C-alpha cells in the first residue's frame, strides 16, 4: 500500500502544481484528483474496494481534455492502475 500512496501523492502534487484551477471544475483533472484522493484514503486505511477499473479511462479523458500525451500524470496513473490490479487479484 505504501507504493500506492506514493504514486497517489505524486499525482496530487502534479495536479496542485500544474492544474490547480482546473481541479475545481468538471472534467478530467477534477475526476482524477477526486479519484486519487479516495484511493489514497483507502490505502491509508488499509481497505480497498474492488471497483477501481477506471484509471485507464481517466487517462484517456485527461489526454482528450489537455492534449498532453507525455504528462507525468499519465505515467503515475498507469502505475496506480497496475498496483490496483495487483491488489484486486489478492482480494
trRosetta pair geometry for C-beta under 8 A, 3 or more apart (Angstrom, degrees):
i j d omega theta_ij theta_ji phi_ij phi_ji
1 4 5.3 -55 -156 37 45 116
1 5 6.3 47 149 -22 73 103
1 43 4.5 163 -166 -167 100 91
1 44 7.8 167 157 -69 126 27
1 46 6.3 -91 -52 -105 170 68
2 5 5.7 -53 -150 35 34 112
2 6 6.5 37 152 -23 65 103
3 6 5.6 -50 -151 31 34 115
3 7 6.6 28 154 -13 65 104
3 83 6.0 -167 103 -111 108 140
4 7 6.0 -59 -151 39 31 106
4 8 6.3 33 151 -19 66 108
4 39 7.1 -117 168 153 113 105
4 40 7.7 -177 132 -104 89 55
4 43 4.7 -157 99 -114 123 149
4 80 6.6 86 -145 -130 76 72
4 83 4.7 -177 -86 132 91 150
4 84 7.3 101 -121 -63 124 70
4 87 7.5 9 -65 -39 145 141
5 8 5.5 -54 -146 38 32 114
5 9 6.2 36 154 -21 65 105
5 40 5.8 91 -127 -141 69 83
5 43 5.0 -164 -65 114 85 137
5 44 6.5 94 -103 -67 126 78
6 9 5.7 -55 -150 36 29 112
6 10 6.5 33 150 -23 63 104
7 10 5.4 -46 -148 31 36 117
7 11 6.7 36 153 -18 64 101
7 76 5.2 165 -168 -161 88 86
7 79 4.7 -147 -125 103 147 121
7 80 5.0 -170 120 -68 131 81
7 83 6.9 169 29 1 147 144
8 11 5.9 -55 -153 35 33 109
8 12 6.4 31 152 -17 66 107
8 36 5.0 161 -146 -176 84 93
8 37 7.7 137 -178 -83 116 27
8 39 5.7 -162 -101 94 130 104
8 40 3.9 171 142 -77 154 102
8 43 6.9 -177 -7 27 148 144
8 80 6.5 95 -70 -105 70 123
9 12 5.6 -55 -145 38 33 112
9 13 6.1 33 156 -20 66 108
9 40 7.1 109 -54 -117 65 136
10 13 5.8 -57 -148 38 28 111
10 14 6.3 28 155 -19 64 107
10 72 7.6 -101 160 142 112 113
10 76 4.8 -155 100 -119 118 139
11 14 5.7 -55 -146 37 31 111
11 15 6.3 27 157 -15 66 106
11 32 6.8 -122 174 157 127 109
11 33 7.9 -168 137 -102 102 51
11 36 4.8 -127 92 -131 136 161
11 73 5.9 84 -132 -137 83 79
11 76 4.6 -178 -68 121 89 141
11 77 6.7 91 -101 -64 133 70
11 80 7.1 -17 -29 -38 142 140
12 15 6.0 -58 -148 39 28 108
12 16 6.2 29 154 -20 64 109
12 33 7.0 94 -114 -139 68 77
12 36 6.0 -164 -59 117 84 131
12 37 6.9 94 -94 -75 120 78
12 40 7.4 -10 -37 -36 134 155
13 16 5.7 -55 -144 37 29 112
13 17 6.3 24 158 -16 64 109
14 17 5.9 -60 -148 38 28 107
14 18 6.0 -16 172 16 67 115
14 19 7.9 29 131 16 70 100
14 71 7.8 117 169 172 138 101
14 72 5.9 -150 -113 85 146 107
14 73 5.2 -170 114 -76 146 88
14 76 6.9 -180 6 10 146 152
15 18 6.8 -74 -128 54 23 82
15 19 4.9 -52 -153 59 66 106
15 20 7.4 127 146 -77 63 43
15 23 5.5 89 162 -74 118 128
15 29 6.2 144 -140 -164 112 94
15 32 6.9 -179 -81 98 139 113
15 33 5.2 -178 149 -89 168 103
15 73 7.0 82 -61 -106 81 128
16 19 7.9 -14 -34 59 11 65
16 20 5.8 43 -163 -93 42 87
16 23 7.7 -18 -84 -12 50 155
17 20 7.2 -153 79 -48 1 97
19 22 4.3 -55 -176 48 96 117
19 23 5.8 108 120 -40 94 87
19 29 4.6 -138 155 -139 145 141
20 23 6.4 -55 -160 15 25 111
21 24 6.4 -59 -175 23 44 111
21 25 7.6 14 145 -2 71 111
22 25 5.9 -73 -153 43 47 101
22 27 6.6 -65 -177 70 100 131
22 29 4.1 57 123 57 113 160
22 30 7.0 -127 144 -41 69 80
23 29 5.2 -103 -83 139 57 106
23 30 5.4 131 -161 -91 44 62
23 33 4.5 65 -143 -35 111 165
24 30 6.8 -92 53 -94 5 114
25 29 7.8 42 62 64 77 112
25 30 6.1 -144 76 -42 36 133
26 30 6.0 -85 -119 46 23 148
27 30 5.6 95 54 18 63 100
27 31 6.9 -120 110 -5 31 98
27 61 7.8 174 177 158 62 110
27 65 5.4 119 -179 -133 113 150
28 31 5.6 -61 -144 40 30 112
28 32 6.0 28 161 -19 68 108
28 58 6.6 132 -154 -166 87 67
28 61 4.1 175 -101 127 109 97
28 62 4.3 170 162 -85 140 52
28 64 7.2 149 -51 61 142 86
28 65 4.2 -160 11 13 126 147
28 66 7.0 -106 68 -19 138 98
29 32 6.0 -56 -147 37 26 108
29 33 6.2 27 155 -21 63 110
29 62 7.3 99 -68 -119 56 87
29 65 7.1 -133 -23 112 82 149
29 66 7.7 93 -57 -57 101 120
30 33 5.7 -55 -144 37 29 113
30 34 6.2 23 161 -13 65 109
31 34 6.2 -60 -147 40 25 105
31 35 6.1 21 158 -16 63 113
31 58 6.0 -155 116 -125 113 102
31 61 6.7 -6 62 103 145 150
32 35 5.9 -61 -144 40 27 109
32 36 6.0 23 160 -17 66 111
32 58 5.2 128 -88 178 85 125
32 62 6.2 39 -49 -76 141 118
32 73 7.1 43 163 179 160 125
32 77 7.0 -64 -139 -92 119 123
33 36 6.1 -61 -146 38 23 107
33 37 6.4 24 155 -19 61 108
34 37 5.7 -53 -146 35 31 112
34 38 6.5 30 155 -17 64 105
35 38 5.8 -56 -151 37 31 110
35 39 6.2 31 152 -19 65 109
35 54 7.3 -118 -133 87 150 114
35 55 7.6 176 138 -93 143 74
35 58 6.4 -109 41 -88 158 156
36 39 5.5 -52 -142 38 33 113
36 40 6.2 37 156 -22 65 104
36 80 7.1 -78 -114 -117 92 166
37 40 5.8 -53 -147 35 29 112
37 41 6.5 30 154 -18 63 105
38 41 5.8 -56 -151 36 31 111
38 42 6.4 31 153 -18 65 106
39 42 5.7 -54 -150 36 31 112
39 43 6.3 30 153 -18 65 107
39 52 7.0 95 -105 -128 110 128
39 80 6.7 59 137 -168 161 125
39 84 7.4 -63 -143 -83 128 124
40 43 5.7 -56 -148 38 31 111
40 44 6.2 32 154 -20 66 106
41 44 5.7 -54 -145 36 31 111
41 45 6.3 18 158 -7 65 110
42 45 6.0 -65 -146 46 28 102
42 47 5.4 -96 -159 82 77 75
42 48 5.4 104 155 -97 120 53
42 49 6.7 -90 -132 2 149 83
43 46 7.3 28 -178 -79 34 36
43 48 7.2 45 -83 -82 58 98
48 52 7.7 -48 -176 -17 91 142
48 84 7.9 -177 -163 -137 123 78
48 87 5.5 -84 167 151 166 134
48 88 7.9 -131 141 -77 124 60
48 91 6.7 -126 93 -85 110 123
49 52 6.6 131 85 -36 80 97
50 88 5.9 97 -137 -132 73 99
50 91 5.9 -155 -84 89 96 161
52 55 7.1 19 165 -27 81 103
52 84 4.6 -113 120 -176 136 139
52 88 6.9 -152 54 -65 107 121
53 56 7.9 -31 164 21 63 100
54 57 5.0 -54 -164 43 72 114
54 58 6.0 79 137 -27 84 97
55 58 5.4 -49 -147 35 37 115
55 59 6.5 42 152 -23 65 100
55 77 5.4 176 -180 179 103 91
55 78 7.7 159 137 -90 121 27
55 80 5.8 -166 -132 94 152 103
55 81 3.8 -156 83 -80 141 102
55 84 6.8 140 -14 33 140 144
56 59 5.6 -51 -151 32 34 113
56 60 6.6 34 151 -16 65 102
56 81 6.2 83 -49 -123 75 157
57 60 5.6 -49 -148 36 37 112
57 61 6.2 40 152 -19 66 105
58 61 5.5 -54 -145 39 32 113
58 62 6.3 41 152 -26 64 103
58 77 6.3 -146 93 -150 110 138
59 62 5.5 -49 -149 30 31 116
59 63 6.7 29 154 -15 63 102
59 74 5.4 90 -147 -132 106 81
59 77 4.8 168 -78 108 103 147
59 78 7.0 57 -89 -60 153 75
59 81 7.9 -55 -26 -33 129 141
60 63 5.9 -55 -151 36 33 108
60 64 6.3 33 152 -18 66 108
61 64 5.6 -54 -146 38 32 114
61 65 6.1 26 157 -15 66 110
62 65 6.0 -62 -145 41 26 105
62 66 5.9 -17 171 16 66 117
62 68 7.4 -59 148 60 93 95
62 71 7.2 -109 147 55 125 145
62 73 6.4 -140 -174 109 155 127
62 74 6.7 -170 91 -79 139 86
62 77 7.4 -174 4 -27 153 161
63 66 6.7 -73 -126 55 21 84
63 67 6.8 58 -178 -106 59 24
63 68 6.9 -126 -118 62 58 52
63 69 5.9 53 -134 -94 112 63
63 74 7.2 49 -62 -90 99 129
64 67 7.9 10 -161 -65 13 58
66 71 7.0 26 104 -40 144 147
68 71 4.0 60 131 -45 119 113
68 73 7.7 62 101 37 128 112
68 74 7.8 -166 112 -25 88 117
69 74 7.6 -4 -176 -20 35 164
70 74 7.5 -114 -157 36 13 133
71 74 5.1 106 71 -6 83 96
71 75 7.8 -149 106 2 54 82
72 75 5.3 -47 -156 35 51 116
72 76 6.2 49 148 -18 74 104
73 76 5.7 -57 -149 41 33 110
73 77 6.1 37 152 -22 67 106
74 77 5.6 -50 -143 35 31 112
74 78 6.4 36 154 -22 62 104
75 78 5.8 -56 -155 32 29 114
75 79 6.6 29 150 -17 64 105
76 79 5.6 -52 -150 35 35 112
76 80 6.4 37 151 -20 67 103
77 80 5.6 -51 -147 36 33 112
77 81 6.3 36 153 -20 65 106
78 81 5.7 -55 -150 36 30 113
78 82 6.4 32 152 -20 64 105
79 82 5.7 -53 -149 35 32 112
79 83 6.4 29 155 -17 65 105
80 83 5.9 -57 -149 38 30 109
80 84 6.2 29 154 -19 65 110
81 84 5.7 -57 -145 38 29 111
81 85 6.4 32 156 -21 64 103
82 85 5.8 -53 -150 32 30 111
82 86 6.7 29 153 -16 63 105
83 86 5.7 -56 -155 36 34 112
83 87 6.3 31 150 -17 67 107
84 87 5.5 -54 -146 39 34 111
84 88 6.2 39 153 -25 66 104
85 88 5.6 -52 -147 32 31 114
85 89 6.8 37 153 -24 62 100
86 89 5.8 -51 -157 26 33 113
86 90 7.0 18 151 -9 62 108
87 90 5.9 -66 -156 41 37 106
87 91 6.8 49 147 -40 69 98
88 91 5.6 -41 -150 9 39 117
